[in-house]
Amino acid sequence: MFYAGALNAFTPFMIIRFAILPLFLALNLSMCKKQENISPSSQQASALSPTPAVVATPVTAASPKITKPVVDQTAQVIIFCYHRFVDKVRYPGTEITPAAFEAQMKELKDRGITVISMQDLLAWKRGEKNIPPRSAIITFDDGWKSQYEVAWPIMKKYGYPFTMFIYTEGVRGGSLGGGEAITWEQLADMRDNGVDIEGHTATHQDLREGHTIMVVNPGAKRTRTKLTGEQYEQWMQNEVVGSKQLLEQRLGIKVNCFAVPFGNYNEHVKEIARNSGYEAMFTVYGQPITFTSPMDSIGRYAVEANKPKVFEDAVKMIGTSSGGASAVAEIGAKDLSTQPADGETVRTALPLIKANLSAIGAIEAGSVQMRVSGLGVVPANYDPKSGTVSYQVTQKLHEKSCSVIISAKSQGKKVEAHWTFGIEEGGAGGMASPASTPKK
Ligand SMILES: [Zn+2]
């Protein structure tokens, strides 16, 4: 009976849906047009093109083809990571004063950098939601009670969302949760007020196989050991999967982000995290996050009392305070004769990356910038005479695909090109070297 009722309830909706379908299609088509060129001459070529494909006509100077995405693919996000908030800093590697922290939160506001939530970042990366062109995310690691007592009120004052990365044995009452640890009740209070709570393992240790770890035996006796093989895999299940389930069950939440302790990971660690349903993995290797940044190694800037420059440098990385939302013209990679070409697969993890910008027209001196996924901004060479920008990769690229973003200013307008190529090094197997990830 319930079922029939439900069907009936749906019928009028279905009719309405069919009625508005043609309207929706028409709207869609007109939106397509809007997405396309700024140059009216090439409008007709693209009006019916369902995807913002690059039209292979030769480009005359200063008329780059615009393929404006639904979400702003040129937006950039910087992610900060904090630990403890204390008036008197004794451990400058993991502490900061509340005053310094608040000054930084204020500076983000003053510079026009929008603090967004982690889930907004993920939605943007999935192409579901737009974010402001210059955004920041605030994360607190390890679950200290000063995050609840000191930092949260400051975040409330500014109306900023934030994310807590919790290792479950470090919560008060856990085998590693001392007097300074946050409690489950405090976490529940944060959850009720919209704070995002995410995973940071069970016992906060180096997750790579064969590294020395500390295990807590029954009776709370701790021993240092190195696990390999099946024992290691079992331990990993608890660290990566068990801790996620505990957070989800204890707090009734969905956990889809994973901060790797100390930023130490390798391909196997990534694989286990991916298989456990984590959508994004975070390290402490700070770099601006772009639309094409790989989701399994998102860098965060760890801001501590002994590294005051980290915050300033990060803020500068996403541009000067120009009021943000200036239009960016997207130019097709084909028009720039990129090397490697878009979609090409190369046989070396040390490729020469090259593009010819002469199709863009006059380029403003010093405005050319190249970003490479996994590396961030690279010191590329730009030759104004030939219009060629090039960079020889000097540090092996670890991912199987590499995205390049080139940006430049032409006639006061920002122009960008994005492309992606594959890397298949002969027989090397694509295993990331563990030593390549810097420690926290
Ligand atoms: Zn941590």
Boltz pocket constraint, residues with backbone or C-beta under 6 A from the ligand:
constraints:
  - pocket:
      binder: B
      contacts: [[A, 141], [A, 142], [A, 200], [A, 204], [A, 260], [A, 261], [A, 262]]
      max_distance: 6.0
